[in-house]
Amino acid sequence: MIGILIVAHAPLASALRDCALHVFPECAAGVQALDIAPNASPEESLLLAKAAMARLNTAEVLLLSDVFGATPSNVAEKLNDGIETRLLAGVNLPMLLRSVCYRHESLDALAARAQAGGTQGIMLVGCTAPQNQSGPRHAPSYHDHQQ
């Protein structure tokens, strides 16, 4: 079974793991979280990340990070030492839940499902135009021709 490691700015990684385990408590051993503290050095963070990977005790790991190019993502990029990994940046709860559900698939298939789950979980909700109101529906200083 593929392990999942969430590497994100504190306290996001732990919060996401806690939410996932609320829904799927049986997956606790297969999902690890590493919160990167604001004052942690990249070297220290990498050591902690390697320890979290070791706790997963698997040869394949899906890495989930919050912001591409930030320290957590940069640390996660360095976690392929003898282990087959895939890294997705932009983690959200729908992505993580989808990942937990499909850990039995191949790593490439899991990464694709996780990415789809993350994007499909983003929806514009409750945004309707005001009804029965006359006049402009935007600020008076707004010009329709502006982009």
Buried (B, 14 or more C-beta within 10 A) or exposed (E): EBBBBBBBBBEBBBBBBEEBBEEBEEBEEBBBBBBBEEEBEBEEBBEBBBEBBEEBEBEBBBBBBBBEEBBBBBBBBEBBEEBBBBBBBBBBBBBBBBBBBBBEBEBEEBBBBBBEBBEEBEEEEEEEEEEEEEEEEEEEEEEEEEE
